[in-house]
């Protein structure tokens, strides 16, 4: 699995069926994704879900608004359903 922060514009171009987790930043300009695809030009790239979770904890104001960020279990276990975005 690959973990990225990408722009909303890049997110709109990727294969949604390969995305396992998706979370928009609070301002809706960035997207945290886990995907089986390799994405070039990501804003941030993480080696695992723990690193992605840690990033959201350190930058919680941009992602959740609370001081905790996104828990690792949520990134690993939540399932993105592309049809909900249609």
N, C-alpha and C positions, 0 to 999 in steps of 0.2 A: 504494500500500500504506500502511496505517496501523499504527502501532506503539504499543502500550499496555502498562501494568501495570494489571491489574484484580484485583478480589477473586475468590476461588474461586467465590463465589456468583454473581457477574456472569458468569464464564466458563461456568457451568452453564446460563445462559440464552441465550447467543449462538449463532448459526448456525455449527456446527462445519465445515460444508463450505466456508465462506468463510475459514477460518483456514489460514494457510500455515505458521506456526511457533508452537509452544507449549512453554513451560518453566515448571514450578512452582517457586516459591521453596523453599528447603530446609525451611522449616516448613510448606509446603503451604497457606499462607493467601493467597498472591498468585500471579498468573500473568502472565508476559510473553508477549504474542501479537503476531503480525503478521496482519492481516486486511484484507479489502477493505471490511468494514463500518465504519461510524462508530459509536463507542461513547461514550455519555454517562456521566459520572460515573466516569471512570477515575481511578486513583490518580496515575498519571503518563502523559503523552502525549509521544511523540517524533516528530520530523519525518522521521527516516530510520533505517535500520538501524545506521548508525555511531553515532548518538546513543544508541540503545538499548543497543548494545554498550558504549559508554563508561559508561553508567549502571551496568551490571552489573560493570564493572571497578572503579568507584568504590565500589560496594556489594557486593563479591564475597562477603563473609561471609554475606549473605542469599541469594545465588543459586547459587554454585558451591562455595564453601568454599576455593577456591585464590585466589591473588592476581591472577589474570588475568581472571576474569569470562568472559562468553560472547563468543567471537570474532565479528566482523561476518559473516564468510563463513558461519558456522553459522546465523545468523539469516536470511541471504539464501538459503541453499541447502538447508537441511534442510526436509523435507516432513512436515507433520503429517498423520497418518492417523487420522481420527476413530474408526474402528472399533476401534482399539487401546484406546480408553478405555471401550469397552462391556463 
